[in-house]
Amino acid sequence: MNAGIDLGYSWTKALAGKRGVGFPSLVGTPDRARFSLNGAASGITLIRPRHVQIGELAMIQSRHVERREDRAWIESEAYYDLYLAALTSLTRSTFCRLVVVSGLPIQFYERDQGLLRERLLGVHSAQREGQSAQRFEVADVRVIPQGFGALLSVVLNDAGNIVAADLANGRVGVIDVGGKTTNLLSVNHLSEVGRETASVSSGAWSVARAVRRWLSDHCPDLELRDHEVIQAMTDRYVRYYGEVVGLGEVVDGAIAPLADQVVAEATQLWNGAASLDAVFVAGGGAHLVGPRLQAHFRHARIVGEMGIDPVYANALGYWRFAQRVGNTR
């Protein structure tokens, strides 16, 4: 099996062919509802190697949750829990041999790619609640810069073959708006242009923090976890004592500084971007800042306009690259 796994600060995404999964990058204590009229809540619960709840189940039920935004996250137990949760979501086979492609933020890539490769490589054992124990033999791991996956989702097909020769042979910019960071990637003939590539230490969580501050002032009794704030931003409202409180203007006001910062950095890196054949916008925050980026860069396109979910663009590109790697082994 070939798999693309995008372990982000906000969401974990994994794809292997037509099988895919996405869940909040949350790891929590195994607290469960003592009574439910609809039965036990569904979700991901690992019982080995650690007994933890993952994703939405952790957000709803866990008394304590862990969500990190630091470089050392890739060395944590929580990161490994999310990796195992992704693998066990892609197959129920008791044994699976696979090739994995994953990514790192551009600012950490050079220093940490070897460390992450070693973390993901080799034999891994896990068991989910209600399922048989599973063993995964990861025979090969490729770690590429985040944002490159979004480009590969456009350039490669599901067999891993190049289908957009003009982009593969041209100069392309990618703006990958994540939770913690926004990656700005310049690519020439599918090779990174280092002097035109950088990370901005702001992303969707910067917007979420601004919205949270507004909520603390205007809805002081409302307690929301981070991912619930993100959902409120998407919905553009919250419910407070049974009443709907609109968040449209608040979200738009919080988006503007992030978009301006990204535009300023990209304009400086790419000298206005006139020499680029295309600029693609992807990531979980693509729909937040994409329209403002398109207003500045007239050849910018949100990958959603091409039928690719921006949230899953990196994971899709990772999987398509894994197909290319796996087919040559």
N, C-alpha and C positions, 0 to 999 in steps of 0.2 A: 504494500500500500504506500502511496505517496501522499504526504500531507503538508498543508500550509497552515502554520499556527502563528497567530498574531497576538502575543500576550501584551496588551496595552495597560497603561495605568488605569484607564477607565473601563474598558471592555476586553474580554478575551474572545477571540474569534478563531475558528478552526474549520478547515474545509478538506475534504478528501472525495473527489468526484462529486456526485450529487448529494452526498451527505455533508451537512454543515451544522455548526452550532455557534451560538453567541450568548454570553452571559456576563453580568457585571463582574469585574475583577475584585470580588469580595470573598474573604475566607472568614467563617465565623464559628463560634462554639455550637455544639450539636444540641441546642435547645429545640424542643418541638412542642407543638400545640398539644395540650392534654385532652382536648375535646374538639371535634370538628364535625358539624352536621354533614359536610360534604366529603368526609373521609380525610385521610392524611394529606397534607400539602405535598404536591409533587415538586421535584427539584433534584439537585445533585448532592448526595451525601456520600463522602468517602469514609470507609471504616478502616482501610489500610492504605498507606502506612500510618496515617493519622485519622482520627475520628473528627471530621470537620464538615461543615455545610458550606456550599459554594454558591455564589451568584445570588439570584433572586431569593432563594430559600434562606440564605444567610441574612439578606437585607430585611426580610420579613420576620424571621423567627429567632435569629441568634441574639443572645444577650450582649455579646461582645463581637465586634467585627474588626478585621484588619484590612486597611487599604493604604498602600504606600505610594510615594511619588519620588523616591530617591534612587540614585544610581545603584546602590547596594541591594536593591530589591531583587535583582536576578539571583542573588546568593541566598535568599531567604527561604524558609520552609513554605511560606504562603505562595511564593512564585512556583515552587515545585508542585504544590497542591493544585494550582490552576493548570499547570502543564498536564498532570495526571488526569484531571477532570476533563480536559480537552481530548486527550487520547482515548479515554473510556467512553467519550461521547461519539467518537468516530466509528467505533466498532465494538461489538459484543463478543468477538472471538476471544477464546481463552489464550491464544497465542497469535501474535501479529509481528511480522518483520516489515519495517518501513523506512522510508527516506523522509526526512523532515527539513523544511525550509522555514526559517523564522527571521526576525529582524530586531534591530536596535535603533534607538534614536541616534541621529547623525553625530551629536556631540559626544556620545559614549562609544561609538562604533569601533574606532581604531583601537582603543584601549581594552575593550571588553568582548570583542567578537570571539576570541579564543576561549575565554572563560565560559561564555554562554554555550559555545559549541560543545565543550566538554561536559557541561551540565546536562545538556539534552541528549547527548550521545550515549550509546550502550544499552544495558538491559534495565528495564524498569518494571516493577510489580505494583499492582494496585487492585483494590476491590471496592466496588460501590455497593451501597445498601441494596439488597434485593437482587444482586447479580453475582455471578461466579467470579472467582479471582481471575485476574488477567495478567499476562506477561507480554511486554513489548520489547522487541529487539530493534533498536534504532541503529541501522547499519551506516547511515550517512546523515550528516547535518550540514546545511549551508546557512550561514548567517549573512544577511545583506542589510544595507541601510533602509530604515523605514522611509517610505516614499517611493523607493525603487519598486516595491511590490505593486503600488498603484499604477506605475508606468507599465510594468509587465502584464498587468491585468488587461491593458489595452493592446499591447504589442503582440502578446502570445495568445494562442488558442488553447483549448482544453487538452490538446495532445502535446503542448509545449513547443509548438512550431510558430515561427514568426509569421504573422498575418498582416502586419502594418509596416511594410518595408520602408515607407517614407519616414515614419517616426523612428524606426530602428536605425536608419542611416542619417537622421537629422539631429537637430539641437532642440531639446525639450526641457522645459522647467516643470517641476512638480511642487505644489504647495500642499503639504500633508498636515492638516489641522487635527492634532490629537488632544488628549486631555491635559497633559502637563506641558507638552512642547509642540511647536509647529516647525516641521522640517521643511527647509527650502533646498531643493535638490536640482542641480543643473546637470544634464546628461548630453553627451555628444557621442553618437554612434554606440549607444548603450554602455558608455563608460562615464563614470562620474567626473565632473570638472570640479576639482577640489576647491579652487579659488572662488568658485561661484556657488558654493554649497555651505549652508550653515543651519543652525537651530535657533529659534526664538523661544525663550523660556516662558512662554505663555500659550495657553490653549483654552479649551472649553471650560476647564475648571476655573480659569480666571474670571470668566463670565459668571460661572456658578457662584463664586465667592461674592461677587458684586450683588447678585440676586439674593443670596443669603443675607447679606447685610441689610438690604431693603426689607426683607421679610422680618428680620429681627426688630426693625423699627415699627413696621406697620402691622405685623401679625405676631406679636411677641410670644404668644402662647403656643405657636405652631412649632413643633419639633420634627424636622425632616432630616433624614440621612442624606449623604452627598448624592447618591444616585437618585433619590426621590426629588432632589432639587433639579437635577438634570432632566428628569421626566417632566417636572413642572415647567421648565424652560421650553421643552418641546410642545407641551400642551398649551402654553401661554396663559395658564391660570392655576390657582390652587383653591381648595375649599377650606374655608375658615369658619368654624362654628356653623357649618351647613350652608354658608353663602359662598358664591363664586367670586374670587378676587382676581381680576385681570392682571396679567404680567407683561402684556405686549410692549408697552412703552418702556418698562423697566429692562426687559431683555434687549430691546433695540439699543437703549442707551448704554448698556453694558458691552454690547458687541462692538460699538464704534471704536473704542480705544484699542481693542485687540486687532481689528481690521486695519486701523491706521498704522499700528506698529508693524504688522506683517507687510503691508504695502511699502512702507518706508524701507524695511530691510531688503525686500525683494527688489525694489527699484535700485537700491544701491548696489546689491550683488550683481544684478543682471543689466545694469546700465539702461534701465527703462524697459528691458525685455524685448526690444524691437528686433534683436538678432535671433530670438528663439522662434522656432516654427510653431510651437504650441505651448500653452501653459495649462496643466491639469490640476484641478483642485479636488482633494480627496480627504478622507479621515472623518471621524465622528463629528467634527465641528464644521464640515464643509458647507452644510446648509445654513449654518449661522453666519459665516463670513463670506461665503462664496459670491453672493450677489454684489457685495461691495468690492470684492477683488475683480469681478467681471467688469464693473463700472470703470475700474482703473486700467486693467489690461484687456484690451478689446478682443484678444485671441484666447482669453482664458475660458476654460470649459469645466464645469463640475462634472465629474465622471458619471454622475447619475443621469445626465443628459444622454449618455451613451449606453444606458441600460445596465450600468454597474452600480451596485449599492455602494456609496462612498464609505460607509462604515466597514464594509467587507472588502474594499478594493485591495488593500495590502494582502490580506489573507488569500484572496483569489489569485493575485499575482504570485504569491509564495507557492501556492499549490501548482499553478501552471509551470513555474520554474522547477518545482519538484518533479513534475511529470517529465520535463526535459532532462533533468539529472537522472531520474530513475530509468528512463528509456535508453540511456547510454551506458548504464552499468553492465 
